[in-house]
């Protein structure tokens, strides 16, 4: 590894102005040391209505915000400072709202990877630097979601290379006395036609266990970018892209005596109709809201699932073609899923919120507490 690259990575903390973040005192919901389920949502920091979406997440009662750190996009040149402005602003606001933050690192740039995938030492330095920069505002890091695919890993999927990277990151955090949750795998279920270099996510996880990974992965993450069917639909030999695919992953965990491990579903959403004609039933917002409410109730009932993150808190950028529906919609109205998820989190809640949006100014969402009947 080029020493200049390593020094440049470590200099991240110096190049970007550091900000003090007061700590969150309570154990984060969904973590191994918490008995509570963690409700989460994914935020696109390059999308629309970012401040409004964070405030809506707090109003819904979410515990977590997940942000993507596209390494190649944020830091294409190792000799220049990374672009962290939007990310830092979002982490500031999430922390102010007492939302825990999960940062998902993806797409290593060419200067930080080899033919085998992302460079382990470069990744370890990046994670330590981000942890130093954001302090207690950053609670968890997901390492290369969809690592069982060529697209997610940046090379042919390799349990051996992934485990080597995981060990390097874990050791670097320990040496720097950083207490941060490592969320590993981002396992993505196989489609009907796998790309060259992809691995079945169950096989990928099994090989990680066979190589001794269990102590390093207290949290196994799953990514469910495309789903089909009702939340209660079970997986089959011909279709694994259902919400209950988590049962198949849990079976692998049990077979390798990792019963104490947790699963986090770090991205999921209602079916978009691309996998089955029957999914057209979820075209209307009210049906999408019902699907999401039912899904969260199912996930919370599984004691081995620590947290689950809905994929679309805010709309994608204006340039995106056919963006999926989101909690905060492009016209700054609320999707019906806002109310349905809030009811799941706080059944018969004792407070209600009036949410006022400003389309002209940068004014944040205003919360007015009132006793519900």
MOKA-V236595 format. One record per residue. N is the residue number from 1. SS is DSSP state (helix for helix, strand for strand, loop for the rest). NEAR is the number of other ideal C-beta (glycine too) atoms within 10 Angstrom. Layout:
n=N ss=SS near=NEAR
n=N ss=SS near=NEAR
This chain:
n=1 ss=loop near=13
n=2 ss=loop near=11
n=3 ss=helix near=7
n=4 ss=helix near=10
n=5 ss=helix near=17
n=6 ss=helix near=16
n=7 ss=helix near=11
n=8 ss=helix near=21
n=9 ss=helix near=23
n=10 ss=helix near=14
n=11 ss=loop near=13
n=12 ss=helix near=19
n=13 ss=helix near=16
n=14 ss=helix near=12
n=15 ss=helix near=13
n=16 ss=loop near=17
n=17 ss=loop near=9
n=18 ss=loop near=11
n=19 ss=loop near=13
n=20 ss=loop near=7
n=21 ss=loop near=17
n=22 ss=loop near=10
n=23 ss=loop near=10
n=24 ss=loop near=15
n=25 ss=loop near=7
n=26 ss=loop near=11
n=27 ss=loop near=14
n=28 ss=loop near=21
n=29 ss=loop near=18
n=30 ss=loop near=26
n=31 ss=loop near=22
n=32 ss=loop near=13
n=33 ss=loop near=8
n=34 ss=loop near=16
n=35 ss=loop near=8
n=36 ss=loop near=15
n=37 ss=loop near=19
n=38 ss=strand near=23
n=39 ss=strand near=24
n=40 ss=strand near=27
n=41 ss=strand near=26
n=42 ss=strand near=23
n=43 ss=strand near=28
n=44 ss=loop near=23
n=45 ss=loop near=21
n=46 ss=loop near=16
n=47 ss=loop near=21
n=48 ss=loop near=20
n=49 ss=loop near=23
n=50 ss=helix near=21
n=51 ss=helix near=16
n=52 ss=helix near=23
n=53 ss=helix near=27
n=54 ss=helix near=29
n=55 ss=helix near=24
n=56 ss=helix near=26
n=57 ss=helix near=28
n=58 ss=helix near=19
n=59 ss=helix near=19
n=60 ss=helix near=24
n=61 ss=loop near=16
n=62 ss=loop near=26
n=63 ss=loop near=23
n=64 ss=strand near=26
n=65 ss=strand near=27
n=66 ss=strand near=26
n=67 ss=strand near=19
n=68 ss=strand near=22
n=69 ss=strand near=21
n=70 ss=strand near=16
n=71 ss=helix near=22
n=72 ss=helix near=15
n=73 ss=helix near=14
n=74 ss=helix near=17
n=75 ss=loop near=22
n=76 ss=loop near=13
n=77 ss=loop near=10
n=78 ss=loop near=18
n=79 ss=loop near=8
n=80 ss=loop near=10
n=81 ss=loop near=13
n=82 ss=loop near=22
n=83 ss=loop near=12
n=84 ss=loop near=20
n=85 ss=helix near=10
n=86 ss=helix near=15
n=87 ss=helix near=21
n=88 ss=helix near=16
n=89 ss=helix near=14
n=90 ss=helix near=20
n=91 ss=helix near=26
n=92 ss=helix near=15
n=93 ss=helix near=20
n=94 ss=helix near=24
n=95 ss=helix near=24
n=96 ss=helix near=15
n=97 ss=loop near=15
n=98 ss=loop near=11
n=99 ss=loop near=23
n=100 ss=strand near=27
n=101 ss=strand near=25
n=102 ss=strand near=26
n=103 ss=strand near=22
n=104 ss=strand near=23
n=105 ss=strand near=22
n=106 ss=strand near=22
n=107 ss=loop near=19
n=108 ss=loop near=24
n=109 ss=loop near=19
n=110 ss=helix near=10
n=111 ss=helix near=16
n=112 ss=helix near=23
n=113 ss=strand near=19
n=114 ss=strand near=15
n=115 ss=loop near=8
n=116 ss=loop near=17
n=117 ss=strand near=23
n=118 ss=strand near=25
n=119 ss=loop near=22
n=120 ss=helix near=23
n=121 ss=helix near=16
n=122 ss=helix near=25
n=123 ss=helix near=25
n=124 ss=helix near=23
n=125 ss=helix near=24
n=126 ss=helix near=25
n=127 ss=helix near=26
n=128 ss=helix near=21
n=129 ss=helix near=21
n=130 ss=helix near=23
n=131 ss=helix near=20
n=132 ss=helix near=16
n=133 ss=helix near=21
n=134 ss=helix near=23
n=135 ss=helix near=16
n=136 ss=helix near=17
n=137 ss=helix near=21
n=138 ss=loop near=24
n=139 ss=loop near=22
n=140 ss=strand near=25
n=141 ss=strand near=24
n=142 ss=strand near=27
n=143 ss=strand near=23
n=144 ss=loop near=25
n=145 ss=loop near=26
n=146 ss=loop near=22
n=147 ss=loop near=31
n=148 ss=loop near=31
n=149 ss=loop near=25
n=150 ss=helix near=17
n=151 ss=helix near=13
n=152 ss=helix near=20
n=153 ss=helix near=29
n=154 ss=loop near=23
n=155 ss=loop near=15
n=156 ss=loop near=16
n=157 ss=loop near=25
n=158 ss=loop near=19
n=159 ss=helix near=21
n=160 ss=helix near=11
n=161 ss=helix near=19
n=162 ss=helix near=26
n=163 ss=helix near=21
n=164 ss=helix near=15
n=165 ss=helix near=26
n=166 ss=helix near=23
n=167 ss=helix near=15
n=168 ss=helix near=18
n=169 ss=helix near=25
n=170 ss=helix near=19
n=171 ss=helix near=13
n=172 ss=helix near=20
n=173 ss=helix near=18
n=174 ss=helix near=10
n=175 ss=helix near=10
n=176 ss=loop near=14
n=177 ss=loop near=6
n=178 ss=loop near=16
n=179 ss=loop near=9
n=180 ss=loop near=20
n=181 ss=strand near=21
n=182 ss=strand near=18
n=183 ss=strand near=25
n=184 ss=strand near=28
n=185 ss=strand near=31
n=186 ss=strand near=26
n=187 ss=strand near=31
n=188 ss=strand near=27
n=189 ss=loop near=23
n=190 ss=loop near=19
n=191 ss=loop near=14
n=192 ss=loop near=9
n=193 ss=loop near=6
n=194 ss=loop near=14
n=195 ss=loop near=11
n=196 ss=loop near=6
n=197 ss=loop near=14
n=198 ss=loop near=21
n=199 ss=loop near=22
n=200 ss=loop near=17
n=201 ss=helix near=27
n=202 ss=helix near=19
n=203 ss=helix near=14
n=204 ss=helix near=23
n=205 ss=helix near=27
n=206 ss=helix near=16
n=207 ss=helix near=18
n=208 ss=helix near=27
n=209 ss=helix near=20
n=210 ss=helix near=12
n=211 ss=loop near=13
n=212 ss=loop near=10
n=213 ss=loop near=21
n=214 ss=helix near=17
n=215 ss=helix near=8
n=216 ss=helix near=15
n=217 ss=loop near=23
n=218 ss=loop near=18
n=219 ss=strand near=21
n=220 ss=strand near=28
n=221 ss=strand near=29
n=222 ss=strand near=26
n=223 ss=strand near=25
n=224 ss=strand near=21
n=225 ss=loop near=14
n=226 ss=loop near=15
n=227 ss=loop near=25
n=228 ss=loop near=19
n=229 ss=loop near=21
n=230 ss=loop near=17
n=231 ss=loop near=21
n=232 ss=loop near=11
n=233 ss=loop near=14
n=234 ss=loop near=12
n=235 ss=loop near=18
n=236 ss=loop near=8
n=237 ss=loop near=5
n=238 ss=loop near=6
n=239 ss=loop near=18
n=240 ss=loop near=21
n=241 ss=loop near=20
n=242 ss=loop near=23
n=243 ss=loop near=27
n=244 ss=loop near=20
n=245 ss=helix near=24
n=246 ss=helix near=24
n=247 ss=helix near=14
n=248 ss=helix near=19
n=249 ss=helix near=23
n=250 ss=helix near=19
n=251 ss=helix near=11
n=252 ss=helix near=19
n=253 ss=helix near=21
n=254 ss=helix near=12
n=255 ss=helix near=12
n=256 ss=loop near=16
n=257 ss=loop near=10
n=258 ss=loop near=21
n=259 ss=loop near=9
n=260 ss=loop near=10
n=261 ss=loop near=20
n=262 ss=strand near=24
n=263 ss=strand near=23
n=264 ss=strand near=28
n=265 ss=strand near=24
n=266 ss=strand near=27
n=267 ss=strand near=26
n=268 ss=strand near=24
n=269 ss=loop near=23
n=270 ss=loop near=25
n=271 ss=loop near=25
n=272 ss=loop near=18
n=273 ss=loop near=14
n=274 ss=loop near=9
n=275 ss=loop near=17
n=276 ss=loop near=14
n=277 ss=helix near=7
n=278 ss=helix near=12
n=279 ss=helix near=18
n=280 ss=helix near=12
n=281 ss=helix near=15
n=282 ss=helix near=23
n=283 ss=loop near=13
n=284 ss=loop near=11
n=285 ss=helix near=14
n=286 ss=helix near=12
n=287 ss=helix near=14
n=288 ss=helix near=22
n=289 ss=helix near=22
n=290 ss=helix near=17
n=291 ss=helix near=23
n=292 ss=helix near=24
n=293 ss=helix near=19
n=294 ss=helix near=17
n=295 ss=helix near=24
n=296 ss=helix near=22
n=297 ss=helix near=11
n=298 ss=helix near=17
n=299 ss=helix near=22
n=300 ss=helix near=17
n=301 ss=loop near=9
n=302 ss=loop near=16
n=303 ss=loop near=9
n=304 ss=loop near=17
n=305 ss=strand near=20
n=306 ss=strand near=27
n=307 ss=strand near=30
n=308 ss=strand near=28
n=309 ss=strand near=27
n=310 ss=strand near=25
n=311 ss=loop near=20
n=312 ss=loop near=24
n=313 ss=loop near=28
n=314 ss=strand near=26
n=315 ss=loop near=23
n=316 ss=loop near=17
n=317 ss=loop near=10
n=318 ss=loop near=9
n=319 ss=loop near=7
n=320 ss=loop near=13
n=321 ss=loop near=5
n=322 ss=loop near=6
n=323 ss=loop near=18
n=324 ss=loop near=13
n=325 ss=loop near=18
n=326 ss=loop near=27
n=327 ss=loop near=26
n=328 ss=strand near=28
n=329 ss=loop near=18
n=330 ss=loop near=15
n=331 ss=loop near=10
n=332 ss=loop near=17
n=333 ss=loop near=9
n=334 ss=strand near=19
n=335 ss=loop near=21
n=336 ss=loop near=18
n=337 ss=helix near=25
n=338 ss=helix near=22
n=339 ss=helix near=13
n=340 ss=helix near=19
n=341 ss=helix near=24
n=342 ss=helix near=20
n=343 ss=helix near=16
n=344 ss=helix near=19
n=345 ss=helix near=15
n=346 ss=loop near=14
n=347 ss=loop near=7
n=348 ss=loop near=7
n=349 ss=loop near=13
n=350 ss=loop near=8
n=351 ss=strand near=13
n=352 ss=strand near=15
n=353 ss=strand near=21
n=354 ss=strand near=11
n=355 ss=strand near=15
n=356 ss=strand near=11
n=357 ss=loop near=17
n=358 ss=loop near=12
n=359 ss=loop near=9
n=360 ss=loop near=5
n=361 ss=loop near=6
n=362 ss=loop near=7
n=363 ss=loop near=12
n=364 ss=loop near=16
n=365 ss=loop near=22
n=366 ss=strand near=12
n=367 ss=strand near=14
n=368 ss=strand near=10
n=369 ss=strand near=9
n=370 ss=strand near=9
n=371 ss=strand near=8
n=372 ss=loop near=10
n=373 ss=loop near=5
